[in-house]
Structures are given as structure tokens and as C-alpha cells.
């Protein structure tokens, strides 16, 4: 949608802050919702005895919660800002198509997850 808006002139590079603010709010909202679902799923399965996550299940569910917030937030921001940055650099924003952004978000999502896990799980599981 950003690429289309840039191509049609509905959006200019000067509107980057407006776009970033909207994507920040939507990414944060979606990340919190998905993180809460992940947290509650781990908690429910542990309490119901459907799966045993071990003694550190609360730390694991907290890791999932914050990781999902970070990954979704990063995905929304990078998906919306990369075309604007490319337009600013006088490159074709269409080159930041879905496969490029998806690969970037997938790879950096793993880095986000492992970084959060390293901080929260240090001295327990790791």
C-alpha cells in the first residue's frame, strides 16, 4: 500500500513521520495482542497439564510475549519505511517488494527472538 501510495502521489517522503506513527501504533497493538495470546497459551497448557514447559515456564512465556511485540513492531516499521527510504534515495520503491521485506523480517525476527531470550533466560535455561 505504501508503494502504491508513493506511485500515485498520495504519499510523499515528507509524510514519513505520519506513516511511522501509524505503523508504530498498529504494530505495537498487534504485537501486544499476539504476545498475550502466546503468553496465555503457554500458561494454559502448563496449568492444564497438556504440556510441561519445566520450572521456567513463566520466563519462557515472557520471552515469547516480548519477542512477538518486537518482531511484529519491526515488521510493520520496516515494511512501511523501506519503500520511503528507497524513494528518498531516488531508487525504485517497488524493489522493496514482499519477498525482500519478508526475508528481512524473518531473519531479523530470529535475531530479535534470540536476543530477548539471551537476556531473559540467562542463568536459567541458557
Buried (B, 14 or more C-beta within 10 A) or exposed (E): EBBEBBBEEEBEBEEBEEBBEEBBEBBBBBBBEBBEEBBEEBBEBBEEEEEEBEEBBEBBBBBBBBBBBBBBBBBBBBBBBBBBBBBEEEEEBEEBEEEEBEEBBEEBBEEBBEEBBEEBBEEEBE
